[in-house]
Amino acid sequence: MKGLGILAVVLAALVLASACGGGPKRYSLGERVPFDGWPDVVAVDFRRDVDPDELYEPNSLWRGKEPNENKEVVVITVQLINDEGEPFQVDPFYSFTLRSQGKEIDVTYELFADCVLKDQTLPPDKTIEGDLAYTIASGLRDLELVYQPGAGEATEQFFKDLAEGKLSSQEPKRAYITLE
């Protein structure tokens, strides 16, 4: 009987270790992030302290905003590669966010910038490239881009389940791309 108890503890430890498995994999700038069932992504370039006026056409109403001395604009150029064989709806607002020192941070997505990746359909066997532009607090370090395809659908499912009085266990897949 004692041997069965030890075996049960060892099996439980192995199951727990495999379930915890170190979390999402981390990738580097320029490295392709593969995702089954979703487009792969590559963070091609990363720039800090970007002049906000660079994001807008010369005649844009958004140019000339007074810069906030406690904020900075960062721009990440990404490629989305769809080799899944079916169209994919690109939603940069839900699919990407930023972390600093291992924690998600408050960001403002520069949605109206001319250069940014917009909501669009990515056809099968195609690649698109665009910028993700965020205003963040100045001085944040160890920035990572979080790629979480399907997060919008997971959020919708969460609220649908909540309305029906049940807890949603649907958590989007994530990958972390080290930017600096």
Contacts in CASP RR format, 6 or more apart in sequence:
PFRMAT RR
TARGET T0000
AUTHOR 0000-0000-0000
METHOD contacts of the structure
MODEL  1
MKGLGILAVVLAALVLASACGGGPKRYSLGERVPFDGWPDVVAVDFRRDV
DPDELYEPNSLWRGKEPNENKEVVVITVQLINDEGEPFQVDPFYSFTLRS
QGKEIDVTYELFADCVLKDQTLPPDKTIEGDLAYTIASGLRDLELVYQPG
AGEATEQFFKDLAEGKLSSQEPKRAYITLE
24 173 0 8 1.000
24 174 0 8 1.000
24 175 0 8 1.000
24 176 0 8 1.000
25 175 0 8 1.000
25 176 0 8 1.000
26 144 0 8 1.000
26 175 0 8 1.000
26 176 0 8 1.000
26 177 0 8 1.000
26 178 0 8 1.000
27 33 0 8 1.000
27 43 0 8 1.000
27 175 0 8 1.000
27 176 0 8 1.000
27 177 0 8 1.000
27 178 0 8 1.000
28 177 0 8 1.000
28 178 0 8 1.000
29 43 0 8 1.000
29 44 0 8 1.000
29 45 0 8 1.000
29 46 0 8 1.000
29 177 0 8 1.000
29 178 0 8 1.000
29 179 0 8 1.000
30 42 0 8 1.000
30 43 0 8 1.000
30 44 0 8 1.000
31 42 0 8 1.000
31 43 0 8 1.000
31 177 0 8 1.000
32 40 0 8 1.000
32 41 0 8 1.000
32 42 0 8 1.000
32 81 0 8 1.000
33 40 0 8 1.000
33 41 0 8 1.000
33 42 0 8 1.000
33 147 0 8 1.000
33 175 0 8 1.000
33 177 0 8 1.000
34 40 0 8 1.000
35 41 0 8 1.000
35 147 0 8 1.000
35 149 0 8 1.000
35 173 0 8 1.000
35 175 0 8 1.000
37 84 0 8 1.000
38 84 0 8 1.000
38 88 0 8 1.000
38 149 0 8 1.000
38 150 0 8 1.000
38 173 0 8 1.000
39 80 0 8 1.000
39 81 0 8 1.000
39 82 0 8 1.000
39 83 0 8 1.000
39 84 0 8 1.000
39 88 0 8 1.000
39 90 0 8 1.000
39 122 0 8 1.000
39 149 0 8 1.000
40 80 0 8 1.000
40 81 0 8 1.000
40 83 0 8 1.000
41 78 0 8 1.000
41 79 0 8 1.000
41 80 0 8 1.000
41 81 0 8 1.000
41 147 0 8 1.000
41 175 0 8 1.000
41 177 0 8 1.000
42 78 0 8 1.000
42 79 0 8 1.000
42 81 0 8 1.000
43 76 0 8 1.000
43 77 0 8 1.000
43 78 0 8 1.000
43 145 0 8 1.000
43 177 0 8 1.000
43 179 0 8 1.000
44 77 0 8 1.000
44 78 0 8 1.000
44 79 0 8 1.000
44 129 0 8 1.000
45 75 0 8 1.000
45 76 0 8 1.000
45 77 0 8 1.000
46 74 0 8 1.000
46 75 0 8 1.000
46 76 0 8 1.000
46 77 0 8 1.000
46 143 0 8 1.000
46 179 0 8 1.000
46 180 0 8 1.000
47 74 0 8 1.000
47 75 0 8 1.000
47 76 0 8 1.000
48 72 0 8 1.000
48 74 0 8 1.000
48 180 0 8 1.000
49 72 0 8 1.000
49 73 0 8 1.000
49 74 0 8 1.000
50 72 0 8 1.000
50 73 0 8 1.000
50 74 0 8 1.000
50 75 0 8 1.000
50 133 0 8 1.000
51 73 0 8 1.000
52 64 0 8 1.000
52 65 0 8 1.000
52 67 0 8 1.000
52 73 0 8 1.000
52 110 0 8 1.000
52 135 0 8 1.000
53 63 0 8 1.000
53 64 0 8 1.000
55 62 0 8 1.000
55 73 0 8 1.000
55 75 0 8 1.000
55 110 0 8 1.000
55 113 0 8 1.000
55 114 0 8 1.000
55 115 0 8 1.000
55 116 0 8 1.000
55 133 0 8 1.000
56 62 0 8 1.000
56 63 0 8 1.000
56 112 0 8 1.000
56 113 0 8 1.000
56 114 0 8 1.000
57 63 0 8 1.000
57 114 0 8 1.000
60 112 0 8 1.000
60 114 0 8 1.000
62 112 0 8 1.000
62 113 0 8 1.000
68 135 0 8 1.000
69 138 0 8 1.000
70 137 0 8 1.000
70 138 0 8 1.000
71 135 0 8 1.000
71 136 0 8 1.000
71 137 0 8 1.000
71 138 0 8 1.000
72 135 0 8 1.000
72 136 0 8 1.000
72 137 0 8 1.000
72 138 0 8 1.000
72 139 0 8 1.000
73 110 0 8 1.000
73 133 0 8 1.000
73 134 0 8 1.000
73 135 0 8 1.000
73 136 0 8 1.000
74 98 0 8 1.000
74 133 0 8 1.000
74 134 0 8 1.000
74 136 0 8 1.000
74 143 0 8 1.000
75 115 0 8 1.000
75 131 0 8 1.000
75 132 0 8 1.000
75 133 0 8 1.000
75 134 0 8 1.000
76 96 0 8 1.000
76 131 0 8 1.000
76 132 0 8 1.000
76 134 0 8 1.000
76 145 0 8 1.000
76 179 0 8 1.000
77 129 0 8 1.000
77 130 0 8 1.000
77 131 0 8 1.000
77 132 0 8 1.000
78 96 0 8 1.000
78 117 0 8 1.000
78 129 0 8 1.000
78 130 0 8 1.000
78 131 0 8 1.000
78 132 0 8 1.000
78 145 0 8 1.000
79 127 0 8 1.000
79 128 0 8 1.000
79 129 0 8 1.000
79 130 0 8 1.000
80 88 0 8 1.000
80 90 0 8 1.000
80 122 0 8 1.000
80 127 0 8 1.000
80 128 0 8 1.000
80 129 0 8 1.000
81 127 0 8 1.000
82 88 0 8 1.000
82 122 0 8 1.000
82 123 0 8 1.000
82 124 0 8 1.000
82 125 0 8 1.000
82 126 0 8 1.000
82 127 0 8 1.000
83 124 0 8 1.000
83 125 0 8 1.000
84 124 0 8 1.000
85 124 0 8 1.000
85 125 0 8 1.000
86 124 0 8 1.000
87 121 0 8 1.000
87 122 0 8 1.000
87 123 0 8 1.000
87 124 0 8 1.000
88 121 0 8 1.000
88 122 0 8 1.000
89 119 0 8 1.000
89 120 0 8 1.000
89 121 0 8 1.000
89 122 0 8 1.000
90 117 0 8 1.000
90 118 0 8 1.000
90 119 0 8 1.000
90 120 0 8 1.000
90 121 0 8 1.000
90 122 0 8 1.000
90 128 0 8 1.000
91 119 0 8 1.000
91 152 0 8 1.000
92 109 0 8 1.000
92 116 0 8 1.000
92 117 0 8 1.000
92 118 0 8 1.000
92 119 0 8 1.000
92 132 0 8 1.000
93 109 0 8 1.000
93 111 0 8 1.000
93 119 0 8 1.000
94 148 0 8 1.000
94 150 0 8 1.000
94 151 0 8 1.000
94 152 0 8 1.000
94 155 0 8 1.000
95 147 0 8 1.000
95 148 0 8 1.000
95 149 0 8 1.000
95 150 0 8 1.000
95 151 0 8 1.000
95 152 0 8 1.000
96 132 0 8 1.000
96 145 0 8 1.000
96 146 0 8 1.000
96 147 0 8 1.000
96 148 0 8 1.000
97 104 0 8 1.000
97 107 0 8 1.000
97 145 0 8 1.000
97 146 0 8 1.000
97 148 0 8 1.000
98 104 0 8 1.000
98 105 0 8 1.000
98 107 0 8 1.000
98 134 0 8 1.000
98 136 0 8 1.000
98 143 0 8 1.000
98 144 0 8 1.000
98 145 0 8 1.000
98 146 0 8 1.000
99 105 0 8 1.000
99 143 0 8 1.000
99 144 0 8 1.000
99 146 0 8 1.000
99 176 0 8 1.000
100 136 0 8 1.000
100 140 0 8 1.000
100 141 0 8 1.000
100 142 0 8 1.000
100 143 0 8 1.000
100 144 0 8 1.000
101 140 0 8 1.000
101 141 0 8 1.000
101 142 0 8 1.000
102 142 0 8 1.000
102 144 0 8 1.000
104 146 0 8 1.000
105 136 0 8 1.000
105 137 0 8 1.000
105 140 0 8 1.000
106 136 0 8 1.000
106 137 0 8 1.000
107 134 0 8 1.000
107 135 0 8 1.000
107 136 0 8 1.000
108 134 0 8 1.000
108 135 0 8 1.000
108 136 0 8 1.000
109 116 0 8 1.000
109 132 0 8 1.000
109 133 0 8 1.000
109 134 0 8 1.000
110 116 0 8 1.000
110 133 0 8 1.000
110 134 0 8 1.000
110 135 0 8 1.000
113 131 0 8 1.000
113 133 0 8 1.000
115 130 0 8 1.000
115 131 0 8 1.000
115 133 0 8 1.000
116 130 0 8 1.000
116 131 0 8 1.000
116 132 0 8 1.000
116 133 0 8 1.000
117 128 0 8 1.000
117 130 0 8 1.000
117 131 0 8 1.000
117 132 0 8 1.000
120 128 0 8 1.000
122 128 0 8 1.000
132 145 0 8 1.000
141 180 0 8 1.000
142 178 0 8 1.000
142 180 0 8 1.000
143 179 0 8 1.000
143 180 0 8 1.000
144 176 0 8 1.000
144 177 0 8 1.000
144 178 0 8 1.000
144 179 0 8 1.000
145 176 0 8 1.000
145 177 0 8 1.000
145 179 0 8 1.000
146 174 0 8 1.000
146 175 0 8 1.000
146 176 0 8 1.000
146 177 0 8 1.000
147 174 0 8 1.000
147 175 0 8 1.000
147 176 0 8 1.000
147 177 0 8 1.000
148 172 0 8 1.000
148 173 0 8 1.000
148 174 0 8 1.000
148 175 0 8 1.000
149 172 0 8 1.000
149 173 0 8 1.000
150 172 0 8 1.000
150 173 0 8 1.000
151 172 0 8 1.000
152 172 0 8 1.000
153 172 0 8 1.000
154 168 0 8 1.000
154 170 0 8 1.000
154 171 0 8 1.000
154 172 0 8 1.000
157 168 0 8 1.000
157 170 0 8 1.000
158 168 0 8 1.000
158 170 0 8 1.000
160 168 0 8 1.000
161 167 0 8 1.000
161 168 0 8 1.000
161 170 0 8 1.000
162 168 0 8 1.000
END
